[in-house]
């Protein structure tokens, strides 16, 4: 899900810039990457912060009375909490978005290699050398490192120790795409001990839901991606409670990984005098900023100053004792 709605001004601002970047990407490639469906945000803990951030960044929105949520999201059952409706949100068409970015990469002379796992990063006298698990070496003037769940181990090879938390998460689809493709997106914050939940249409597949309840930590040796029936049951029960018209039977489920940084925010910086550009700690939402971050990271490889909106994501915050977060699962941040 891409969205402009966030509980802090920085990410609202980045999301607005990212939307502009996605539009440029679509124009440049002729491929559609985003759908607009709108978002209903219900969360007492962040309600005031979200409203303040949207107002400060001049983003149109509507505060919705608890019993009026169904006017904006047909079939959403009231639960006593106020909502925030914002129209700039929807699914990222993942395959099309990847195709668009790969096509620009190829157009610029890039060569895509899928499979090698980088184990070591060394800075040399005039560049960077990467070594993969098979012992193959790759030399470059500058390297952009954007590792996923293996970020901790890769940075350790450079003498940088950050307590990343790679996790396995589960999502489920319910109902039929013909009945759900038009529906808005939803973020329902936690109530008591109950985890937060996000939901969105997946075109041609059904209505997708996920909860902030990780299956287990990600381990490189763990290749099991079989969904947990207990998590599917929890999601199905939430569908029955939250939606008036959706068929709550789980049609399919998937397991994916994401990587939380210690404070739940991105890690973006330069190392070795600018010869290494680092971007990791996706916290489950890096994809929706990818159209923006790609060009910004490329600027850093050419010696440009770090973008002011990215400056707070640097490594220095950990040396200063950056605050750790508990298991939020990235949902709603």
Rosetta silent file (secondary structure, phi, psi, omega in degrees, C-alpha in Angstrom):
SEQUENCE: XXXXXXXXXXXXXXXXXXXXXXXXXXXXXXXXXXXXXXXXXXXXXXXXXXXXXXXXXXXXXXXXXXXXXXXXXXXXXXXXXXXXXXXXXXXXXXXXXXXXXXXXXXXXXXXXXXXXXXXXXXXXXXXXXXXXXXXXXXXXXXXXXXXXXXXXXXXXXXXXXXXXXXXXXXXXXXXXXXXXXXXXXXXXXXXXXXXXXXXXXXXXXXXXXXXXXXXXXXXXXXXXXXXXXXXXXXXXXXXXXXXXXXXXXXXXXXXXXXXXXXXXXXXXXXXXXXXXXXXXXXXXXXXXXXXXXXXXXXXXXXXXXXXXXXXXXXXXXXXXXXXXXXXXXXXXX
SCORE:     score description
SCORE:     0.000 S_00000001
   1 L     0.000  130.530  168.667    0.000    0.000    0.000 S_00000001
   2 E  -100.092  148.922 -178.985    1.204    3.495   -0.808 S_00000001
   3 E  -158.927  152.228  173.297   -0.219    6.355    1.232 S_00000001
   4 L   -91.692  -22.209 -176.334    0.363    9.981    2.053 S_00000001
   5 L   -74.046  122.936  175.832   -1.108    9.548    5.553 S_00000001
   6 L  -149.239  160.173 -179.211    1.487    9.180    8.315 S_00000001
   7 L   -86.808   14.400  176.970    1.703   10.282   11.965 S_00000001
   8 L  -145.338  149.580 -174.849    4.723   12.564   11.359 S_00000001
   9 H   -63.277  -38.194 -175.983    5.422   15.472    9.030 S_00000001
  10 H   -58.563  -48.903 -177.198    8.644   14.029    7.618 S_00000001
  11 H   -74.209  -28.793  172.002    7.027   10.938    6.162 S_00000001
  12 H   -61.855  -44.289 -179.831    4.005   12.887    4.942 S_00000001
  13 H   -64.445  -44.579  177.681    6.411   15.154    3.098 S_00000001
  14 H   -63.167  -37.486 -179.962    8.385   12.196    1.735 S_00000001
  15 H   -66.352  -38.418  176.432    5.149   10.505    0.685 S_00000001
  16 H   -63.878  -43.316  177.490    4.053   13.595   -1.274 S_00000001
  17 H   -65.345  -37.572  179.889    7.421   13.700   -3.006 S_00000001
  18 H   -65.204  -39.746  177.376    7.248    9.977   -3.627 S_00000001
  19 H   -59.475  -42.783  176.576    3.847   10.326   -5.309 S_00000001
  20 H   -61.508  -39.487 -179.575    5.353   12.884   -7.686 S_00000001
  21 H   -66.566  -40.224  177.134    8.239   10.474   -8.367 S_00000001
  22 H   -61.840  -41.469  179.796    5.846    7.613   -9.131 S_00000001
  23 H   -63.243  -40.579  177.384    3.970    9.808  -11.576 S_00000001
  24 H   -63.056  -41.096  179.776    7.223   10.712  -13.338 S_00000001
  25 H   -62.138  -42.372  178.943    8.138    7.028  -13.521 S_00000001
  26 H   -63.210  -41.159  178.824    4.779    6.183  -15.067 S_00000001
  27 H   -66.613  -42.967 -177.218    5.169    8.936  -17.647 S_00000001
  28 H   -65.338  -31.965 -173.460    8.757    7.931  -18.470 S_00000001
  29 H  -109.535  -16.285 -176.309    7.923    4.252  -18.975 S_00000001
  30 L    74.957   12.487 -179.540    4.280    4.214  -20.004 S_00000001
  31 L  -108.913  140.851  178.993    3.570    1.663  -17.247 S_00000001
  32 L   -88.310  127.301 -176.529    0.997    2.115  -14.505 S_00000001
  33 L  -112.945  -24.044 -175.256    2.429    1.574  -11.032 S_00000001
  34 E  -125.352  147.452  167.323   -0.200    2.977   -8.637 S_00000001
  35 L  -115.510  146.149  177.935   -3.939    2.740   -8.139 S_00000001
  36 L  -101.564  119.087  178.499   -5.925    5.362   -6.215 S_00000001
  37 L  -130.910  -14.928 -176.966   -8.422    3.936   -3.738 S_00000001
  38 L    84.245  162.334 -176.580   -8.225    6.184   -0.667 S_00000001
  39 E  -138.255  132.698  168.024   -7.460    5.266    2.946 S_00000001
  40 E  -102.532  123.531 -179.831   -9.460    5.166    6.157 S_00000001
  41 E  -110.493  119.379  176.933   -7.184    5.519    9.217 S_00000001
  42 E  -124.920  109.668 -179.635   -8.659    4.500   12.601 S_00000001
  43 L  -165.989  109.942 -178.653   -6.289    4.652   15.533 S_00000001
  44 L   -61.918  -35.964 -174.572   -6.832    6.532   18.768 S_00000001
  45 L   -65.622  -32.813 -175.792   -3.115    6.466   19.651 S_00000001
  46 L  -113.932    2.206 -173.848   -2.003    8.330   16.513 S_00000001
  47 H   -53.052  -52.896 -176.194   -5.173   10.204   15.511 S_00000001
  48 H   -64.812  -39.100  179.043   -4.039   13.632   16.701 S_00000001
  49 H   -64.588  -40.391  179.637   -0.512   13.215   15.286 S_00000001
  50 H   -64.016  -47.268  179.700   -1.879   12.206   11.879 S_00000001
  51 H   -59.915  -44.688 -179.204   -4.256   15.163   11.729 S_00000001
  52 H   -63.080  -42.021 -178.658   -1.484   17.556   12.797 S_00000001
  53 H   -66.900  -43.201  179.131    0.981   16.166   10.242 S_00000001
  54 H   -64.723  -42.268  179.053   -1.523   16.320    7.371 S_00000001
  55 H   -64.453  -42.439 -177.223   -2.571   19.853    8.289 S_00000001
  56 H   -64.850  -30.148 -178.909    1.032   21.047    8.605 S_00000001
  57 L  -101.911   15.731  174.551    1.858   19.685    5.126 S_00000001
  58 L    56.674   43.813  177.524   -1.363   21.010    3.523 S_00000001
  59 L  -100.183  120.469  178.578   -2.774   17.576    2.723 S_00000001
  60 L   -61.328  139.480  179.265   -6.585   17.532    2.301 S_00000001
  61 L  -161.460  167.170  179.211   -8.312   15.103    4.650 S_00000001
  62 E  -132.084  126.272  171.493  -11.561   14.560    6.501 S_00000001
  63 E   -81.825  125.902 -169.866  -12.008   13.653   10.162 S_00000001
  64 E  -110.892  129.402  175.590  -14.851   11.139   10.199 S_00000001
  65 L   -62.533  149.901 -175.292  -17.268   10.560   13.068 S_00000001
  66 H   -52.481  -42.309 -176.174  -17.287    6.960   14.322 S_00000001
  67 H   -83.113    0.671 -176.194  -20.737    6.135   12.962 S_00000001
  68 H  -107.798    4.859 -175.247  -20.023    7.767    9.582 S_00000001
  69 H   -62.269  -30.262 -178.889  -17.068    5.633    8.428 S_00000001
  70 H   -67.823  -18.114  176.762  -19.309    3.600    6.130 S_00000001
  71 H   -70.625  -30.287  179.109  -20.041    6.683    4.026 S_00000001
  72 H   -95.104  -34.851  179.576  -16.376    6.795    3.009 S_00000001
  73 L  -123.490   92.210 -177.733  -15.656    3.060    3.184 S_00000001
  74 L   -56.973  126.841  177.713  -18.795    1.137    2.184 S_00000001
  75 L    91.524   -3.637  176.788  -19.248   -1.878    4.414 S_00000001
  76 E   -80.001  125.530 -176.169  -16.763   -0.846    7.120 S_00000001
  77 L   -80.403  130.248  174.978  -18.357   -1.503   10.495 S_00000001
  78 L   -60.395  144.658  177.609  -18.155    1.342   13.062 S_00000001
  79 L  -131.320   17.516  177.486  -16.155    0.459   16.179 S_00000001
  80 L    91.510   -7.442 -179.003  -16.510    3.639   18.227 S_00000001
  81 L  -102.250  143.651  173.103  -13.304    5.264   16.957 S_00000001
  82 L   -67.228  154.449  176.818  -13.052    8.353   14.793 S_00000001
  83 E  -118.604  167.656  172.285  -11.481    7.912   11.393 S_00000001
  84 E  -127.380  119.656  179.064   -9.361   10.008    9.064 S_00000001
  85 E  -100.614  130.127  177.874  -10.169    9.767    5.363 S_00000001
  86 E  -139.377  130.572 -170.312   -7.473   10.682    2.849 S_00000001
  87 L   -79.243  -22.124 -175.010   -7.827   10.087   -0.881 S_00000001
  88 L   -87.478   84.227  179.184   -4.149    9.702   -1.839 S_00000001
  89 E  -166.822  157.805  177.327   -3.609    6.009   -1.132 S_00000001
  90 E   165.157 -175.574  178.268   -3.945    2.663   -2.864 S_00000001
  91 L   -75.016  143.800  164.127   -2.174   -0.488   -3.999 S_00000001
  92 E   -86.511  126.993  176.280    1.241   -0.439   -5.623 S_00000001
  93 L   -78.993   90.160 -164.758    1.071   -2.651   -8.723 S_00000001
  94 H   -56.338  -49.341 -176.783    4.233   -4.485   -7.706 S_00000001
  95 H   -63.193  -44.570 -179.877    5.044   -6.320  -10.926 S_00000001
  96 H   -66.288  -39.507  179.455    4.406   -3.285  -13.100 S_00000001
  97 H   -63.739  -41.956  177.047    6.341   -1.014  -10.721 S_00000001
  98 H   -64.704  -43.336  178.404    9.352   -3.339  -10.827 S_00000001
  99 H   -58.807  -40.548 -179.159    9.153   -3.566  -14.609 S_00000001
 100 H   -63.892  -44.283 -177.577    9.119    0.223  -14.838 S_00000001
 101 H   -72.329  -37.342  177.071   12.186    0.654  -12.658 S_00000001
 102 H   -65.578  -36.767 -179.305   14.102   -2.173  -14.336 S_00000001
 103 H   -65.413  -38.645  176.154   13.344   -0.681  -17.752 S_00000001
 104 H   -66.134  -39.728  178.304   14.849    2.669  -16.727 S_00000001
 105 H   -60.192  -47.125 -179.808   17.864    0.842  -15.313 S_00000001
 106 H   -66.454  -38.031 -179.873   18.375   -1.065  -18.584 S_00000001
 107 H   -61.306  -29.609 -179.597   17.815    2.084  -20.642 S_00000001
 108 L   -89.858    5.920  177.492   20.719    3.680  -18.752 S_00000001
 109 L    93.861   10.644 -179.615   23.012    0.744  -19.512 S_00000001
 110 L   -74.828  153.733  177.601   22.546   -1.168  -16.265 S_00000001
 111 L  -121.327  120.497 -177.118   22.946   -4.941  -16.034 S_00000001
 112 L   -91.326  126.252  178.102   20.644   -6.830  -13.669 S_00000001
 113 L  -125.173  115.769 -177.276   22.060   -9.896  -11.903 S_00000001
 114 L  -107.297  128.032  176.349   19.670  -11.866   -9.676 S_00000001
 115 L   131.282  -50.140 -177.986   20.958  -14.529   -7.334 S_00000001
 116 L   -60.414  137.783  177.376   24.419  -13.622   -5.970 S_00000001
 117 L  -106.550  115.774 -178.530   24.489  -12.979   -2.207 S_00000001
 118 E   -75.991  129.569 -178.456   27.028  -10.335   -1.238 S_00000001
 119 E  -109.540  -30.846 -175.670   29.043  -11.298    1.843 S_00000001
 120 E  -136.120  146.639  175.714   31.833   -8.721    2.043 S_00000001
 121 E  -129.208  121.046  179.450   32.307   -5.067    1.183 S_00000001
 122 E  -123.884  138.267  171.943   35.824   -3.637    0.973 S_00000001
 123 E   -93.965  133.364 -179.761   36.902   -0.150    0.077 S_00000001
 124 L  -106.806 -175.172 -177.848   39.972   -0.040   -2.125 S_00000001
 125 L   -60.701  -31.508 -176.472   42.272    2.787   -3.079 S_00000001
 126 L  -133.352   18.862 -179.941   39.959    4.015   -5.820 S_00000001
 127 L   178.632 -146.185 -175.770   36.648    2.271   -5.317 S_00000001
 128 E  -135.708  141.297  174.437   34.735   -0.594   -3.754 S_00000001
 129 E  -121.032  126.308  175.701   35.025   -4.371   -4.052 S_00000001
 130 E  -106.920  138.236  178.366   32.058   -6.638   -3.317 S_00000001
 131 E  -122.952  128.883 -178.409   32.511  -10.377   -2.786 S_00000001
 132 E   -93.911  179.219 -174.638   29.603  -12.789   -3.036 S_00000001
 133 L   -64.239  -22.780  178.860   29.015  -16.131   -1.338 S_00000001
 134 L   -90.924    4.051  179.259   30.594  -17.981   -4.274 S_00000001
 135 L    87.335    0.112  178.365   33.785  -15.915   -4.030 S_00000001
 136 L   -73.109  145.864 -177.541   33.068  -13.810   -7.126 S_00000001
 137 E  -115.496  145.712  179.729   34.219  -10.204   -6.941 S_00000001
 138 E  -130.811  120.226 -178.697   32.590   -7.076   -8.292 S_00000001
 139 E  -104.868  139.632 -179.486   34.571   -3.831   -8.532 S_00000001
 140 E  -151.520  160.297  173.393   32.967   -0.405   -8.794 S_00000001
 141 L   -68.279  -44.377 -178.985   33.719    3.252   -8.196 S_00000001
 142 L  -140.171  144.322  176.874   30.742    3.513   -5.810 S_00000001
 143 E  -120.805  134.257  168.740   28.354    0.893   -4.389 S_00000001
 144 E   -98.499  118.736  178.251   24.784    1.401   -3.244 S_00000001
 145 E  -101.850  116.779  177.555   23.984   -1.181   -0.582 S_00000001
 146 L  -128.244   61.155 -175.915   20.255   -1.760   -0.103 S_00000001
 147 L   -72.978  153.056  175.532   20.189   -5.097    1.739 S_00000001
 148 L   -93.254 -120.398 -175.539   17.009   -6.593    3.124 S_00000001
 149 L   -65.576  -16.498  177.245   16.951   -9.051    6.030 S_00000001
 150 L   -87.892   13.819 -175.258   20.683   -9.735    5.658 S_00000001
 151 H   -59.252  -43.081 -176.232   21.546   -6.108    6.433 S_00000001
 152 H   -59.912  -47.145 -178.358   22.985   -6.809    9.891 S_00000001
 153 H   -66.779  -40.742 -178.447   25.472   -9.421    8.736 S_00000001
 154 H   -65.348  -42.810  179.500   26.557   -7.411    5.690 S_00000001
 155 H   -68.911  -31.583  177.069   27.200   -4.252    7.715 S_00000001
 156 H   -60.878  -32.003  178.438   29.072   -6.272   10.327 S_00000001
 157 L   -66.125  -15.604  178.070   31.569   -7.186    7.599 S_00000001
 158 L  -104.261    7.577  179.509   32.300   -3.439    7.430 S_00000001
 159 L    81.267   18.719  179.726   32.650   -3.063   11.208 S_00000001
 160 L  -113.998  118.836 -177.356   29.177   -1.538   11.668 S_00000001
 161 L  -113.737  111.549  178.010   26.965   -3.279   14.199 S_00000001
 162 L  -127.595  135.448 -175.310   23.282   -2.350   14.250 S_00000001
 163 L   -83.171   69.046  173.559   20.629   -4.510   15.898 S_00000001
 164 L   -65.421  153.395  177.795   18.309   -4.946   12.933 S_00000001
 165 E  -123.801   88.344  175.587   15.298   -7.212   13.495 S_00000001
 166 E   -75.461  134.803 -173.053   14.435   -9.148   10.334 S_00000001
 167 E  -130.696  157.200  168.607   11.006  -10.734   10.645 S_00000001
 168 E  -105.505  130.817 -178.882    8.650  -13.033    8.788 S_00000001
 169 E  -123.483  163.078 -178.737    5.109  -11.718    8.409 S_00000001
 170 E  -127.975  139.907  172.197    1.925  -13.157    6.926 S_00000001
 171 E  -124.546  157.784  179.512   -0.817  -11.649    4.772 S_00000001
 172 E  -133.473  153.178  170.844   -4.110  -13.163    3.629 S_00000001
 173 E  -112.387  140.516  175.499   -6.616  -12.565    0.839 S_00000001
 174 E  -128.639  162.526  174.073  -10.353  -12.843    1.323 S_00000001
 175 L    62.051 -173.895 -173.923  -13.404  -12.572   -0.918 S_00000001
 176 L  -105.553  139.904 -177.102  -13.489  -12.249   -4.697 S_00000001
 177 H   -57.244  -34.763 -178.961  -11.604   -9.623   -6.692 S_00000001
 178 H   -62.442  -24.622  179.979  -14.736   -8.699   -8.637 S_00000001
 179 H   -98.004  -11.232 -171.553  -16.293   -7.577   -5.342 S_00000001
 180 H  -122.822  -14.100 -174.092  -13.235   -5.968   -3.769 S_00000001
 181 L   -58.378  -26.652 -175.987  -11.055   -4.321   -6.440 S_00000001
 182 L   -89.250   -7.508 -171.751  -12.845   -0.992   -5.964 S_00000001
 183 L   -70.867  153.643  173.907  -12.616   -0.919   -2.159 S_00000001
 184 L   -72.783  175.766  173.055  -10.505    1.613   -0.222 S_00000001
 185 E   -92.375  162.991 -177.530   -7.520    0.793    1.967 S_00000001
 186 E  -141.317  138.060  162.138   -7.711    0.600    5.750 S_00000001
 187 E  -122.930  118.826  174.918   -5.440    1.033    8.722 S_00000001
 188 E  -110.734  112.646 -179.379   -6.987   -0.076   12.021 S_00000001
 189 L   -68.584  166.622 -178.565   -4.712    0.629   14.956 S_00000001
 190 L   -64.353  148.226  172.279   -4.380   -1.759   17.899 S_00000001
 191 E  -122.463  112.357 -175.671   -7.083   -2.000   20.533 S_00000001
 192 L    62.470 -127.834  179.641   -5.712   -3.207   23.852 S_00000001
 193 L   -86.562   -2.017 -177.874   -3.559   -6.271   23.214 S_00000001
 194 E   -77.844  132.222 -175.613   -5.017   -6.771   19.749 S_00000001
 195 L   -71.454  156.197  173.531   -2.504   -6.013   16.972 S_00000001
 196 L   -65.389  160.399 -177.069   -2.974   -3.298   14.375 S_00000001
 197 E  -140.239  141.825  171.073   -4.215   -4.297   10.939 S_00000001
 198 E  -121.584  156.316 -177.356   -3.861   -2.960    7.409 S_00000001
 199 E  -153.346  150.520 -179.032   -5.942   -3.871    4.380 S_00000001
 200 E  -164.568  157.638  173.341   -6.135   -3.074    0.665 S_00000001
 201 E   -76.390  140.370  168.301   -7.448   -4.519   -2.584 S_00000001
 202 E  -107.694  108.285 -174.082   -5.121   -6.674   -4.672 S_00000001
 203 L   -53.694  129.900  177.610   -6.416   -6.286   -8.230 S_00000001
 204 L    79.438    1.560 -174.260   -7.559   -9.588   -9.679 S_00000001
 205 L  -128.126  -37.631 -177.379   -6.942  -11.496   -6.445 S_00000001
 206 E   141.561 -164.775 -179.276   -9.120  -10.307   -3.551 S_00000001
 207 E  -101.561  123.765 -172.306   -8.883   -8.142   -0.450 S_00000001
 208 E   -97.691  136.268  178.664   -5.506   -8.336    1.303 S_00000001
 209 E  -136.950  145.149  174.976   -5.069   -8.018    5.074 S_00000001
 210 E  -141.637  152.485  178.607   -2.113   -8.183    7.423 S_00000001
 211 E  -124.487  156.774 -179.122   -1.684   -7.783   11.161 S_00000001
 212 L   -81.325   66.187 -178.714    1.229   -6.632   13.299 S_00000001
 213 L  -140.892   83.985 -177.071    1.911  -10.125   14.582 S_00000001
 214 L   -57.362  146.229  175.908    5.193  -11.494   13.205 S_00000001
 215 L   -69.863  -47.786 -178.321    5.412  -15.229   12.671 S_00000001
 216 E  -176.067  167.579  173.717    9.012  -15.455   13.884 S_00000001
 217 E   -62.862  146.338  173.623   12.432  -13.872   13.338 S_00000001
 218 L   -76.291  134.363  173.269   13.906  -14.280    9.851 S_00000001
 219 L  -129.159  140.859 -176.845   16.903  -16.608    9.656 S_00000001
 220 L   -61.285  -30.936 -177.653   18.938  -17.205    6.526 S_00000001
 221 L   -83.850   -6.909 -177.361   18.774  -20.968    7.015 S_00000001
 222 L   -94.775  104.492 -179.530   14.972  -20.927    7.435 S_00000001
 223 L  -102.055    7.558 -179.000   13.360  -21.420    4.015 S_00000001
 224 L   -74.856  118.659  177.705    9.930  -22.365    5.346 S_00000001
 225 L  -123.321   31.096  177.124    7.302  -20.004    3.940 S_00000001
 226 L   -78.491  124.253 -179.947    4.226  -22.050    4.816 S_00000001
 227 L   -61.604  152.585 -179.723    1.537  -19.728    6.234 S_00000001
 228 L   -90.896  118.122  179.880    0.400  -20.234    9.815 S_00000001
 229 H   -58.589  -28.836 -179.874   -3.263  -21.324   10.008 S_00000001
 230 H   -66.859  -39.397  177.347   -3.585  -19.630   13.410 S_00000001
 231 H   -67.837  -41.114  176.485   -2.713  -16.236   11.911 S_00000001
 232 H   -58.242  -39.792 -179.901   -5.139  -16.873    9.057 S_00000001
 233 H   -65.834  -39.673  178.382   -7.841  -17.606   11.642 S_00000001
 234 H   -63.593  -44.666 -179.853   -7.141  -14.347   13.499 S_00000001
 235 H   -64.655  -42.190  178.687   -7.347  -12.356   10.259 S_00000001
 236 H   -60.483  -41.077  178.710  -10.551  -14.116    9.229 S_00000001
 237 H   -64.607  -37.982  177.905  -12.120  -13.278   12.596 S_00000001
 238 H   -65.530  -37.247  177.681  -11.126   -9.624   12.183 S_00000001
 239 H   -62.182  -45.950  179.976  -12.774   -9.573    8.747 S_00000001
 240 H   -60.351  -36.686 -176.938  -16.033  -10.908   10.186 S_00000001
 241 H   -79.444  -36.960 -169.447  -15.972   -8.269   12.911 S_00000001
 242 H   -92.886  -21.358 -172.927  -14.810   -5.245   10.893 S_00000001
 243 E  -124.363  135.770 -176.678  -16.594   -5.623    7.556 S_00000001
 244 L   -77.377  -31.981 -167.365  -20.293   -5.991    6.881 S_00000001
 245 L  -121.026   -5.518 -178.053  -20.149   -7.551    3.434 S_00000001
 246 L   -78.577  141.922  170.579  -16.806   -9.329    2.922 S_00000001
 247 L   -75.517  117.513 -171.904  -16.598  -13.113    2.803 S_00000001
 248 L   -79.562   -5.722 -179.971  -14.230  -13.830    5.704 S_00000001
 249 L   -66.037  131.095 -179.365  -12.981  -17.172    4.373 S_00000001
 250 E   -75.935  121.518 -179.134   -9.244  -16.961    3.635 S_00000001
 251 E   -84.459  -36.974  176.186   -8.654  -17.674   -0.056 S_00000001
 252 E  -161.056  162.872  179.158   -4.855  -17.691    0.143 S_00000001
 253 E  -140.835  151.798  179.965   -2.014  -16.612    2.410 S_00000001
 254 E  -136.690  152.625  176.394    1.603  -15.580    1.859 S_00000001
 255 E  -116.017  133.123 -179.789    4.686  -15.161    4.041 S_00000001
 256 E  -135.546  170.151  178.895    7.137  -12.324    3.442 S_00000001
 257 E  -115.267  151.899  164.262   10.103  -10.732    5.203 S_00000001
 258 E  -149.126  170.633 -169.251   10.871   -7.249    6.338 S_00000001
 259 E  -130.544  112.373  175.676   13.571   -5.634    8.418 S_00000001
 260 E   -85.933  135.145  167.928   13.036   -3.306   11.369 S_00000001
 261 L   -81.297  169.726 -177.064   15.834   -0.994   12.419 S_00000001
 262 L   -57.829  -32.385  179.571   16.252   -0.431   16.182 S_00000001
 263 L  -108.358   11.056  175.945   14.056    2.680   16.118 S_00000001
 264 L    75.387   14.926 -178.830   11.757    1.576   13.307 S_00000001
 265 L  -119.517  161.492  178.506   13.060    4.156   10.819 S_00000001
 266 L   -59.241  157.037  172.231   15.055    3.903    7.603 S_00000001
 267 E  -119.333  110.638 -177.609   18.849    3.813    7.692 S_00000001
 268 E  -135.955  124.957 -176.687   20.312    5.974    4.909 S_00000001
 269 E  -166.179  175.125  171.958   23.869    7.309    4.899 S_00000001
 270 E  -117.494  149.829 -178.698   27.199    7.390    3.087 S_00000001
 271 E  -132.429  165.188  173.054   30.376    5.582    4.172 S_00000001
 272 H    51.772   48.455  176.824   34.037    5.464    3.199 S_00000001
 273 H    65.030   27.393  178.295   34.150    9.009    1.912 S_00000001
 274 H    91.985   -1.122 -179.530   31.061    8.521   -0.225 S_00000001
 275 L   -77.924  -15.166  175.081   32.235    5.329   -1.938 S_00000001
 276 E  -126.732  126.802  174.667   29.447    3.359   -0.233 S_00000001
 277 E  -109.254  127.559 -173.994   25.842    4.549   -0.103 S_00000001
 278 E  -111.444  134.432  174.982   23.693    2.712    2.420 S_00000001
 279 E  -147.365  107.782 -177.780   19.906    2.306    2.378 S_00000001
 280 E  -155.351 -170.292 -176.280   18.295   -0.349    4.577 S_00000001
 281 L    68.105   53.402 -173.334   15.952   -0.932    7.519 S_00000001
 282 L   -64.473  -25.234  179.782   12.855   -0.868    5.316 S_00000001
 283 L    50.016   33.113  174.188   10.523   -1.551    8.268 S_00000001
 284 L    79.776    4.904 -177.012    7.958   -2.918    5.833 S_00000001
 285 L  -137.268   13.674 -179.423    7.437    0.271    3.860 S_00000001
 286 H   -63.625  -32.858 -174.284   10.523    0.911    1.761 S_00000001
 287 H   -59.857  -37.507 -173.063    8.822   -0.145   -1.480 S_00000001
 288 H   -75.017  -12.590  174.833    6.354    2.719   -1.534 S_00000001
 289 H  -102.222    4.177 -169.458    9.186    5.259   -1.421 S_00000001
 290 H   -64.273  -35.543 -179.339   11.360    3.453   -3.993 S_00000001
 291 H   -65.408  -27.407  176.880   10.553    5.734   -6.935 S_00000001
 292 H   -85.919  -46.511 -173.484   11.811    8.682   -4.873 S_00000001
 293 H   -66.776  -32.675 -179.783   14.713    7.069   -3.039 S_00000001
 294 H   -54.220  -56.999  178.386   16.298    5.627   -6.190 S_00000001
 295 H   -62.357  -35.597 -179.961   17.173    9.023   -7.721 S_00000001
 296 H   -66.582  -39.716  177.108   18.131   10.457   -4.315 S_00000001
 297 H   -67.945  -38.042  177.637   20.574    7.604   -3.682 S_00000001
 298 H   -61.245  -37.885  177.181   21.962    7.985   -7.193 S_00000001
 299 H   -60.299  -38.305 -179.612   22.655   11.649   -6.428 S_00000001
 300 H   -65.711  -32.768  179.010   24.699   10.561   -3.413 S_00000001
 301 H   -66.119  -21.538 -179.317   26.877    8.328   -5.596 S_00000001
 302 L   -97.654   12.388  175.417   27.852   11.435   -7.561 S_00000001
 303 L    88.199    9.179  178.670   28.923   13.314   -4.448 S_00000001
 304 L   -68.862  156.912  176.634   25.759   15.306   -3.900 S_00000001
 305 L   -70.328  147.837 -179.345   24.794   16.499   -0.439 S_00000001
 306 L   -65.208  138.421 -179.764   22.320   14.305    1.373 S_00000001
 307 L   -59.004  136.616 -177.608   18.745   15.425    0.863 S_00000001
 308 L   -55.750  -34.445  179.944   17.484   17.364    3.908 S_00000001
 309 L   -71.970  -16.890  179.099   14.525   15.013    4.308 S_00000001
 310 L   -97.516  -11.707 -170.390   16.883   12.023    4.497 S_00000001
 311 H   -59.822  -34.309 -176.941   19.431   13.546    6.868 S_00000001
 312 H   -74.771   -6.534 -179.622   17.727   12.287   10.047 S_00000001
 313 H   -90.253    7.723 -174.695   18.004    8.663    8.843 S_00000001
 314 L   -71.646  167.483 -178.319   21.806    8.613    9.225 S_00000001
 315 L   -68.316  -23.394 -174.530   23.916    6.230   11.283 S_00000001
 316 H   -59.160  -26.731 -177.707   24.924    8.910   13.787 S_00000001
 317 H   -65.232  -26.974  179.264   21.628    8.552   15.629 S_00000001
 318 H   -76.373  -36.080  175.098   22.621    5.072   16.810 S_00000001
 319 H   -63.863  -27.904  179.466   25.920    6.315   18.201 S_00000001
 320 L   -88.329    7.717  178.263   23.842    8.867   20.092 S_00000001
 321 L    82.078   46.786  179.295   21.696    6.103   21.566 S_00000001
 322 L   -53.144  138.547 -174.003   18.748    6.097   19.175 S_00000001
 323 L   -67.742  130.962  176.700   15.607    4.906   20.901 S_00000001
 324 L   -83.202  152.063  177.292   14.678    1.279   20.328 S_00000001
 325 L  -114.484  154.320  175.428   11.089    0.285   19.613 S_00000001
 326 L   -78.541 -171.710 -173.327    9.215   -2.806   20.662 S_00000001
 327 L   -73.840   85.132  177.927    7.650   -5.209   18.167 S_00000001
 328 L   -91.438  -14.603  178.208    5.452   -2.821   16.182 S_00000001
 329 L    67.000    7.595  177.385    5.808   -4.824   12.996 S_00000001
 330 L    80.328  -19.684 -174.874    6.012   -1.641   10.950 S_00000001
 331 L   -67.543  122.708  174.858    2.217   -1.478   10.569 S_00000001
 332 L    88.442   -4.060  178.378    0.998    2.083   10.909 S_00000001
 333 L   -75.538    0.000    0.000    4.344    3.740   11.308 S_00000001
